[in-house]
């Protein structure tokens, strides 16, 4: 009879515990009261508890003789049920705690990255211009692919060309090809009047790279926690603190090297700052485990820097040095393709061709 009383008492405590949990959770029954992720966890816990509550209720209503016969087994069931309930509640609490910690970490990360004052629309996804037409610039893009894939070459590639020679289209194509291979670290497309502050280039590249590379993000956040005025750094310090130091901490030997793309450096207004950026970046490039693909017009302040820098620190390609027959073939192909597209459009619209 003592065993029966113990079993009955155990079931009563268990039923009371479950009823208490159900009362608490019933207050949070929709996404208006709690976030969806917590709502799903509550629903899952209630689904687990429901059958257990029904089973306990049915056992408590059994006839006395049945309870006497089943008492030894009921004692085991009470213990097992308490363990199940404790495990479910513990899992729920752990998941909620981890979720809170994750949210706090996200808020901290966003707060720290905001120090960089990055330019949101400077990356490849913010550009409306076209990439190179398919089957044009084939050899050039293949050469850049080879440079990207070779870990032993100079880590800076400077593509130079006069206005209208297609530098930005090439830069966009390079970004798309790198992204396809998961090798695009970040990109910045300079533009006169909107994205022409050279001091925003490195912070924007750093912010973008931090979004996609966990190891680099953690190393960068450690620096940002200790540097409250990093938004006012000179470009030399930006290269050192936002690229060189965190990338060296994050880089794992043998992993593929990412490439950072900066298009139209000549569009930046402060020519001295551009020279400072190149002076800080190119000599340090051997110690920074990423590659840099840069494009610009052959402006004196940019051209003079690359002419005076060690040849083994950078690759230089001048678009006007490409053989004339290759350029003419690309132009011919481009014009033919565009004429064909326009002819097809006119025919579909019913206009006379």
N, C-alpha and C positions, 0 to 999 in steps of 0.2 A: 504493500500500500504506500510505503514511503517513496518507492521508485515511481509509482503512478503520480504521487503528488509532485515529486521533483520534475517529472516529465511535463506535467500539466503546467507547473509554474514556469518552466523553461519556455514552453510554447507561448504562455501569456506575456512573458518579458519580450520575447521575439516579436510577437504581434504588436506590442506597444511600441517597440523600437521602429518597426516598419511603418506603423500608423503615423509616428512622429515625422519620419522622413517624407512620407506621402503628403502630410500636411504642409511641411516646409516647401516641398517642390511644387505643390499645387498653386502656390502664390506666383510662380513664374511659369506661366503656361503658354506664353506667346513671345514672338520676336520683339513685341513692343516693350516687354519687361526686361529681357536679357538679350545679349548678342546671339546671333544664330548658332555660332559654334558651341556656346554653353547650352542653348536650347536642345541641340542634338544630343549632347551628353546627358542632359536630364531625361530626355525621352528614352535613351538607351538604358539608363539606370532604372527607370520606372518599368520598362519592359522586362528587365531581369527580375525586379522585385515582385511584380504582379503575380506570376505563377507561384512563387514561394509563399506569398501572403494567402493565396487561395488554398494552398496545401495545408498550411498551418490552421486556418479556420476550419477546414473539414476535419482535421484530426482532433481539434478541441471539441467538436460536436459529436464525437463517436460515443456509443453506449459504454457504460462503465466496464462491462465484461471485456469488451474489445480493447479498452485502454489498459486493463490489467494484463491481458495477454501480450500486448505490444509494447508494454512499458520499457523493457530493456533496450529494444530497438529504438524507441522514441528518444531515450536519453542520448543515443548516438546521433540521431537525426537532429536533435536540438543543437548539439555541439557543432555538427557539420553545417547546419544552417547559419549559426552565428559566424562561423568562419567564412562562409560564402558572402554573407552580408558585409562583414568587415572588409573583405577583399574588394567587393564592388565599390564600397564607399571610399576606400583608400585609393583605388584607381581613379575614381571621379575627382577626388581632392588633388591627386598628383597631376592629372591632366589640366585641371583648372589652375593650379599653381604654375605649371609650366607655361600655360597660355598667358597668364599675367606677366610672368617674367619675360616672355617673348615680346609682349606688347610694350613693356617698359624699355626693353632693349631697342625695339624699333623706334620708340620716341627719342631715346637717347641718341641713336644713330642719326636720325633726321635732324636733331638739334645740332649735332656736331658737324654734319655735312653741310648744313646751312651756313656755317662759317665761311665756306669756300666761295659763296656768292657766285655760283656757276650760271652760265647762260643756257637756259633749257633748250632753245631751238637751234643751237649751233651744231648739233650732231647730224649725221647722215639722214636720220629720220625726219629732220626738220627742213630738208632741202626739197624744193619743187623742181629743180632742173633735172634734165635727163642724164643718164649714163651714156657711155659709148654705144652706138648702134651695134647690134650683133654682127660679127664678122668684120668689124673695123678695129684698128689698133691692135690687131691680133698679136703680132710679134712683140710690140711694146708691152702689152699686158702680160704676155708669157714671160718676158724678161723680168718684170716686176714680181711675178709669181715665184720665179727661181730665186730672186733675191730674198723674198719673204721666207722661203723654205730653207735657206742655207744659214745655219747658226754661226758660221765662221766668217761671214763677210762683214763689211762695215755696217754699223747699225743705223746709219742715217742715209736716206736716199732723197736727193734733191732733184725734183723735176722742174726745169726752167723752160719758159716759153713766153713769147710775146702775147699781147691781148688777142683773144679770139682764136688761139691755137688749140683750145680744147682741154686745158689743164684741169678745170673743175669736173668736166665729164669723165676724164681719166680718174680723178680722185674718187668720184662716186663709184665708178666701176671697180676700183681697187677695194673700196669699202665693202661692196656687195660680194666680191669674190672672197675677201677675207672672212666676212661673216659666214659665208657658206661653209668655210673650213673651220669655223669657230676660233679664228685667230685675230678678229678685230677687237682691239682693246678699247679704243675710244676714237672719236673724231671731232674735229672743230673746223667749220667752214667760215673763214673770215669774210666780212662784207662791209664795204665802206658805208658809214652812217648808222649801222646797227650792231655789227660785231667787229669793231675795229680797234678795240682796246687789247693790246698784247698781254696786259696783266691778267686778263680773264681766261687766257688760253689754257695754261697749266692747271688752274683750279677746276676748270670745266672738264678737262681730260681726266683729272683725278676723281672727280665726283662720278663721272660716267663709268670709269674703270672699277670704282668701288662697288657700284651696283651689280656688277656681274662676276667679280672675283672675290670670294670670301676671304682668302688668305691676305690679299692686298688690303681689303676693307678693314680687317682687324688691326693690321699694322698701321694703317693710316689713322684710324680712330685713336689709337694710342698717342699718336703725335698731336692730333687735334685737341685731345684732352689737356695736353700740356702747353699748347700754344694758343692763347686767347686772341692774339692779334695777327693771326696768320693771313687774314684777308688783306693786310696792308704790307705784306712782304714784298721785297724786290723780286724780280724774275729769277735772279740767281738763287735766292733762298727758296723760291718756289720749286725750282728744279731739284734742289738738294733735299728739301723737307717733304715735298709732296710726291716726288717721283723716285729719286735715287734711293733714299733711305728706306721707305716702306717697301719698294719693289725688291730690294736686295734681301730684306727680311722675309718677304713672301715667296720669293722664287725658289722652286725646287729643281735641282739639277736634273737635266734630261727631259723636262717637260717642254712642249712646244712654246716658242716665243711669240708673244702677242705683238701687234703693230698698232701704233698710234698715228693717225692721219691728220695732218694740218694742211688745209688748202688755202691758197691765196694770201700768203704772209704779207705780200706787198700792199694789201688792202688796209693794213694796220697803220694808224696815223703817226704814231711815235716811232720814227726810224731809229732813234737811239735805243729805245726799249727793245726793238726787234733785234738790233745788233747785240744787245746784252743777252737776250734770250738765246741766240745762236752761240754766243761766246760761252754761255753757261752750259748749253745742252750738248753741242757737238764734242768738245773735249771730254766731257763726262760720259759720253754715250757708251764707251767700252765697259763702264762699271754699272750701267743701268740695263737690267735684263729684259728690255723690250726694244722694238725697232721703231724708227720714226720715218714716215713717208711725208715729205714736205713738198709743196708746190708754190711757185711764185713767178712773177715776171722777173727778168734779169735786172732788177733795180740795182744801182751802184752799191747801196749800203748792204744788200744781201749778197750780190755777186762778189764783192771785194772780200767778204768774210770767207766764203768757200774757196776763193783763190788763195787766200793766205793760210788756210787750214791744212794740216797734214792730209795727203791724198788717201791714206789708208783709213781715215776716220769717216769718210763719206763716199757715196756713189753720186755722180752727177750725170744727168741726162738732159741735153738741150733739145727741145722739140724741133728747133730749126736746123739741127744737124742730121735729122732723119732723112734718109735718101729720098730725093724728089719723086722717084717713080712709085715708092710706097705711099707717099702722101697723096699723089694724084690718083692712085688706084682706090684709096679709101674715099676720097672726095667723089670720084666717079660712082662708086658703089652707093654712097650716101644719097647722091642726087637721083640716081636711078630708082632706088628703093622709095624715096619720098614721092617721086613722080608717079610710081606705080600705085602707092597708097592713095594719093590724091585722085588719080584716075578711077580707082575702084570706088572711092567715096562719091564722086560725081555720078558714076553710073548707078549706084544704089539710090541716090537721091533723085534720079530721073533727069539730071541736067545733061545737056549735050556736051560731048567731049571733043 
